[in-house]
């Protein structure tokens, strides 16, 4: 034990003496997280910005604006005509819609030509679809008008033929017209035109919903009992970005700090240590403990700053702490295994960044590959980062998942077994080195 503590103390002095490297390994992922995290934090998901100018300023034009404002996925910006056109020119909105003067008067007359002007850039891909949506709302008003006019016409016809009951003979025509309008308009909100039965499939889980589901709600509501809960629509964007950056730079830092094995092979230290009883075991364990220590320092600092800057606690749940510790051990074992095959420090300096970046991209550290599904997700699960991020997504979403579920999940089992296997192989290879 004394030998191990001596090695640990010595290695920590060496590792912590390079303060600039340690600082860079903590600050760089934080900067990248700030960039990606704030971009995601203030992003309005599934919102298409539209500028609307109301030159008519009547109840009909306001009704159209109110109706399209209630549409999911649209963000309506009310402004003047000049500003609306300028916003399109500056690509601040997808399109601008200018409701012309006389809008109400023309609708009542049944004239729909030129009542709304659309201004969009040639690169716009949603303006035509949005135009159809607005056209649909105008059609709704036209149908309401037509129905109200028909009711008044029928009323007048019945009144002229003296076929009205005395209770309705003195009905005010304007009131009747408005009542007919309101009733017709209420029919639009009666519910979806159809319902569906559906089966939702994720991984090996199949969840059936025997009840008819509203078409609208089935698009954005997970099936009760399905494993797709919060994670189906993404864990909190900043948490995901921060955890991805953290896993990427833990790999990067530990790969570099595993250079002790290469250096001591180069300078002949291992050759002398192997001949001493128990010395190689003390050196091996001491160095692993030093890597665990600096890895935990990076995790704690990163989490602390994320909590201050983003108000996001990455490790508020015990499951997340277990995931990062399991990942830490897997990366240490992998870095030791790779270093046991390298002969010079130059090889490590050239290979470590390349290996860390490639596995980081494949594993989804810089974007959400683990939730992509299909072949892409399968490939990501061949990396430690992909396995850790997949666990993070699953257990951040599952409030009912316990620590036992985590430790018995196949991703955790793979990480733990690979850590043990690679550590043993690294030790055996170092111990059997021949000079």
C-alpha positions in Angstrom: 0.0 0.0 0.0 2.9 2.4 0.8 4.4 1.8 -2.6 1.0 2.5 -4.3 0.6 5.8 -2.3 4.1 6.8 -3.1 3.5 6.3 -6.8 0.2 8.1 -6.6 1.7 11.1 -4.9 4.5 11.2 -7.4 2.3 10.9 -10.5 -0.2 13.5 -9.2 2.7 16.0 -8.8 3.7 15.4 -12.4 0.2 15.6 -13.8 -0.9 18.6 -11.8 2.4 20.5 -12.6 1.1 21.0 -16.1 -1.6 23.4 -15.0 -2.1 24.9 -18.5 -3.0 21.5 -19.9 -5.4 20.7 -17.1 -7.0 24.2 -17.4 -7.4 23.7 -21.2 -9.0 20.3 -20.7 -11.6 22.0 -18.5 -12.1 25.3 -20.2 -12.3 24.2 -23.8 -15.3 21.8 -23.3 -16.9 24.5 -21.3 -16.5 27.1 -24.1 -17.9 24.6 -26.6 -20.8 23.8 -24.3 -21.5 27.5 -23.8 -21.6 28.0 -27.6 -23.8 24.9 -28.3 -25.8 25.1 -25.0 -26.9 28.7 -25.4 -27.7 28.2 -29.0 -30.0 25.3 -28.0 -31.3 27.1 -24.9 -32.7 30.1 -26.8 -33.7 28.1 -29.9 -37.5 28.0 -30.3 -38.0 24.5 -31.4 -40.3 23.9 -34.4 -41.2 27.6 -34.7 -41.3 29.3 -38.1 -41.1 33.1 -37.7 -43.6 35.1 -39.8 -44.1 38.8 -40.1 -47.7 40.0 -40.5 -48.8 43.5 -41.3 -52.5 44.3 -40.9 -53.5 47.3 -43.0 -57.2 46.5 -42.8 -57.5 46.6 -39.0 -61.0 45.1 -38.9 -62.4 42.2 -36.9 -62.0 39.9 -39.9 -58.3 40.6 -40.3 -57.8 40.3 -36.5 -59.6 36.9 -36.6 -57.3 35.6 -39.3 -54.2 36.7 -37.3 -55.6 35.1 -34.1 -56.3 31.8 -36.0 -52.8 31.5 -37.5 -51.2 32.6 -34.2 -52.8 29.5 -32.6 -51.2 27.2 -35.1 -48.4 25.0 -33.7 -45.0 25.7 -35.2 -45.7 29.3 -36.2 -44.4 32.4 -34.5 -46.3 35.5 -35.6 -44.6 38.9 -35.4 -47.0 41.8 -35.9 -45.3 44.8 -37.5 -45.7 47.5 -40.2 -45.3 46.8 -43.9 -41.8 48.3 -44.4 -40.4 46.4 -41.4 -42.0 43.2 -42.5 -40.4 43.4 -46.0 -37.1 44.3 -44.3 -37.2 41.3 -42.0 -37.7 39.0 -45.1 -34.7 40.7 -46.8 -32.6 40.1 -43.7 -33.7 36.5 -43.4 -35.2 37.2 -39.9 -38.5 35.7 -40.9 -39.5 33.0 -43.4 -42.1 35.2 -45.1 -44.2 38.3 -44.6 -48.0 38.5 -45.1 -49.6 41.9 -45.7 -53.3 42.1 -45.2 -54.5 44.7 -47.6 -57.1 47.5 -46.9 -60.6 46.4 -47.8 -59.9 42.8 -46.6 -63.2 42.5 -44.8 -65.2 44.2 -47.5 -63.8 42.0 -50.2 -64.4 38.8 -48.2 -68.1 39.7 -47.6 -68.5 40.3 -51.4 -66.8 36.9 -52.1 -63.8 38.5 -53.7 -60.5 36.9 -52.6 -58.1 38.3 -55.3 -55.2 40.3 -53.9 -56.6 40.5 -50.3 -53.2 39.3 -48.8 -49.8 39.9 -50.2 -47.0 37.3 -49.6 -43.4 38.4 -49.5 -40.8 35.7 -49.3 -37.2 35.0 -50.4 -36.5 32.6 -53.3 -34.8 30.3 -50.9 -37.9 29.9 -48.7 -39.1 26.3 -48.4 -42.0 26.9 -46.1 -43.7 29.9 -47.5 -46.0 28.0 -49.9 -47.1 25.7 -47.1 -47.8 28.7 -44.8 -49.7 30.3 -47.6 -52.0 27.2 -47.7 -52.5 27.4 -44.0 -53.5 31.1 -44.2 -55.7 30.3 -47.2 -57.4 27.6 -45.2 -58.3 30.1 -42.4 -59.6 32.6 -45.0 -61.7 29.8 -46.4 -63.0 29.2 -42.9 -64.2 32.8 -42.7 -65.7 32.7 -46.2 -67.7 29.5 -45.3 -68.9 31.2 -42.1 -70.0 34.2 -44.2 -71.7 32.0 -46.7 -73.5 30.0 -44.0 -74.7 33.2 -42.2 -75.9 34.7 -45.5 -77.8 31.6 -46.3 -79.5 31.5 -42.9 -80.6 35.2 -43.2 -81.7 34.5 -46.8 -83.8 31.6 -45.6 -85.2 33.6 -42.7 -86.3 36.4 -45.1 -87.8 33.9 -47.4 -89.8 32.3 -44.7 -90.8 35.7 -43.3 -92.0 36.8 -46.7 -94.2 33.7 -47.1 -95.6 34.1 -43.6 -94.2 30.8 -42.5 -92.4 32.0 -39.4 -93.7 31.4 -35.9 -94.6 34.5 -34.1 -91.7 34.0 -31.7 -89.2 34.5 -34.6 -91.0 37.1 -36.6 -89.3 40.0 -35.0 -85.8 38.5 -35.0 -83.1 41.1 -35.8 -81.4 40.2 -39.0 -77.9 41.3 -37.8 -78.2 39.3 -34.6 -79.4 36.3 -36.6 -76.5 36.6 -39.0 -74.0 36.8 -36.2 -75.6 33.8 -34.4 -75.3 31.8 -37.6 -71.7 32.9 -38.0 -70.8 31.9 -34.5 -72.5 28.5 -34.8 -70.8 27.7 -38.1 -67.4 28.8 -36.7 -67.9 26.6 -33.6 -68.1 23.5 -35.8 -64.5 24.0 -36.8 -63.3 23.3 -33.3 -65.4 20.2 -32.8 -62.4 17.9 -33.1 -60.2 16.1 -35.7 -61.7 14.8 -38.9 -60.4 11.3 -38.1 -58.7 9.3 -35.3 -56.2 6.5 -35.6 -55.1 3.3 -33.8 -51.3 3.0 -33.8 -48.4 0.9 -32.5 -45.3 2.7 -31.4 -42.0 0.7 -31.7 -38.7 1.6 -30.1 -35.8 -0.9 -30.0 -37.3 -4.2 -28.8 -40.2 -2.6 -27.1 -43.7 -2.6 -28.7 -46.4 -0.7 -27.0 -50.0 -0.9 -28.2 -52.6 1.7 -27.5 -56.0 0.1 -27.8 -57.9 3.5 -27.7 -58.4 5.8 -30.5 -55.9 8.6 -30.3 -56.4 12.2 -31.5 -54.3 12.6 -34.6 -52.9 15.9 -33.3 -51.9 14.5 -29.9 -50.4 11.3 -31.2 -47.8 13.4 -33.1 -46.3 14.8 -29.9 -47.4 12.7 -27.0 -45.6 9.4 -26.0 -47.7 6.3 -25.4 -48.3 5.6 -21.7 -46.1 2.7 -20.6 -43.6 3.2 -23.4 -39.9 3.7 -22.7 -40.2 6.8 -24.9 -40.9 9.4 -22.3 -38.8 12.6 -22.0 -36.0 11.1 -24.0 -38.1 10.5 -27.0 -38.1 14.2 -27.7 -34.6 14.8 -26.3 -33.2 15.2 -22.8 -32.7 18.8 -21.9 -30.6 20.3 -24.7 -28.0 21.9 -22.5 -27.6 18.8 -20.3 -27.1 16.7 -23.4 -24.6 19.1 -24.9 -22.7 19.4 -21.7 -22.6 15.6 -21.1 -21.4 15.0 -24.6 -18.6 17.5 -24.3 -17.6 16.1 -21.0 -17.3 12.5 -22.3 -15.3 13.7 -25.3 -12.7 15.6 -23.3 -12.4 13.0 -20.6 -11.3 10.6 -23.3 -9.0 13.3 -24.8 -7.3 14.1 -21.4 -6.9 10.6 -20.2 -5.4 9.4 -23.4 -2.8 12.1 -23.2 -2.1 11.4 -19.5 -1.6 7.7 -20.1 1.7 8.7 -21.6 3.5 7.6 -18.4 3.5 4.1 -19.8 5.1 5.1 -23.1 7.6 7.4 -21.3 8.7 4.8 -18.8 9.2 2.2 -21.6 11.3 4.7 -23.5 13.6 5.7 -20.6 14.0 2.2 -19.4 12.1 2.7 -16.1 9.8 -0.3 -16.7 12.7 -2.5 -17.4 14.2 -1.8 -14.0 10.8 -1.9 -12.2 9.8 -5.3 -13.6 12.8 -6.9 -11.8 11.6 -5.7 -8.4 9.0 -7.7 -6.4 5.6 -6.1 -6.5 6.9 -2.9 -8.0 5.1 -3.3 -11.3 1.8 -3.8 -9.5 2.3 -0.7 -7.3 3.3 1.4 -10.4 0.3 0.2 -12.4 -2.3 0.7 -9.6 -0.8 4.0 -8.6 -1.0 5.4 -12.1 -4.6 4.2 -12.5 -5.5 6.0 -9.2 -3.8 9.2 -10.4 -5.9 9.0 -13.7 -9.1 8.5 -11.7 -8.2 11.5 -9.5 -7.6 13.9 -12.3 -10.6 12.6 -14.2 -12.8 13.3 -11.1 -11.3 16.7 -10.8 -12.3 17.5 -14.4 -15.8 16.1 -13.8 -16.3 18.1 -10.6 -15.0 21.4 -12.1 -17.0 21.0 -15.3 -20.2 20.1 -13.4 -19.7 23.0 -10.9 -19.3 25.6 -13.7 -22.3 24.2 -15.7 -24.4 24.6 -12.6 -23.3 28.2 -12.2 -23.5 29.2 -15.9 -26.5 27.2 -17.1 -28.3 26.3 -13.8 -28.1 22.7 -14.9 -26.9 20.0 -12.5 -25.5 17.2 -14.6 -25.2 14.9 -11.6 -28.4 15.6 -9.7 -29.3 11.9 -10.1 -27.2 9.1 -8.7 -27.6 7.3 -12.0 -25.8 10.0 -13.9 -22.9 9.8 -11.3 -22.7 6.0 -11.8 -22.7 6.4 -15.6 -19.8 8.9 -15.6 -17.8 6.8 -13.2 -18.3 3.6 -15.3 -17.3 5.6 -18.4 -14.3 7.0 -16.6 -13.0 3.5 -15.7 -13.7 2.3 -19.3 -11.7 5.2 -20.8 -8.8 4.6 -18.4 -8.6 0.9 -19.3 -8.8 1.7 -23.0 -6.1 4.3 -22.8 -3.8 2.0 -20.9 -4.4 -0.8 -23.4 -3.6 1.4 -26.3 -0.5 2.8 -24.6 0.8 -0.6 -23.9 1.2 -1.1 -27.7 2.8 2.2 -28.4 6.5 2.5 -28.4 7.2 6.3 -28.5 5.5 9.4 -27.1 5.3 10.8 -30.6 3.0 8.0 -31.6 0.7 8.8 -28.6 0.7 12.5 -29.3 -0.3 11.8 -32.9 -2.8 9.1 -32.2 -4.6 10.3 -29.0 -6.2 13.4 -30.6 -7.2 11.5 -33.7 -8.7 8.6 -31.8 -10.5 10.9 -29.3 -12.1 13.0 -32.0 -13.1 10.2 -34.3 -14.7 8.1 -31.5 -16.3 11.4 -30.1 -17.9 12.1 -33.5 -19.1 8.5 -34.0 -20.3 8.3 -30.4 -22.4 11.4 -30.7 -20.5 13.7 -28.3 -21.0 16.7 -30.6 -24.5 16.0 -31.8 -27.3 13.6 -30.7 -26.4 10.5 -32.6 -27.6 8.0 -29.9 -31.2 9.2 -30.4 -30.9 9.1 -34.2 -31.9 5.4 -34.3 -31.2 2.8 -37.0 -27.7 2.1 -38.4 -26.2 5.4 -37.1 -27.1 4.6 -33.5 -25.8 1.1 -33.9 -22.4 2.4 -35.0 -22.3 4.9 -32.1 -22.7 2.0 -29.6 -19.4 0.6 -30.7 -17.7 3.5 -28.8 -17.5 4.1 -25.0 -18.9 7.6 -25.6 -21.9 6.3 -27.5 -22.7 3.7 -24.7 -22.4 6.4 -22.0 -24.6 8.9 -23.9 -27.2 6.2 -24.6 -27.3 5.4 -20.9 -27.5 9.1 -20.1 -30.5 9.6 -22.4 -32.3 6.6 -21.1 -31.9 7.2 -17.4 -32.4 11.0 -17.6 -35.8 10.2 -19.0 -36.8 7.2 -16.8 -37.9 8.4 -13.4 -38.9 4.9 -12.4 -35.5 3.3 -13.4 -33.4 2.3 -10.4 -29.7 1.9 -9.9 -30.1 -1.9 -10.3 -31.6 -1.2 -13.8 -28.6 0.8 -14.7 -26.0 -1.7 -13.5 -27.8 -4.5 -15.2 -28.4 -2.7 -18.5 -26.4 -4.2 -21.4 -24.6 -0.8 -22.1 -23.3 -0.7 -18.5 -22.4 -4.4 -18.5 -20.4 -3.9 -21.7 -18.5 -0.9 -20.3 -17.7 -2.6 -17.0 -16.6 -5.9 -18.6 -14.5 -4.2 -21.2 -12.9 -2.1 -18.4 -11.9 -5.2 -16.5 -10.7 -7.1 -19.6 -8.6 -4.2 -21.0 -7.1 -3.5 -17.6 -6.1 -7.1 -17.1 -4.7 -7.4 -20.6 -2.7 -4.1 -20.2 -1.2 -5.3 -16.9 -0.3 -8.7 -18.4 1.3 -7.1 -21.4 3.3 -4.6 -19.3 4.4 -7.4 -17.0 5.6 -9.6 -19.8 7.4 -6.9 -21.7 10.8 -8.0 -23.0 13.7 -5.7 -23.7 
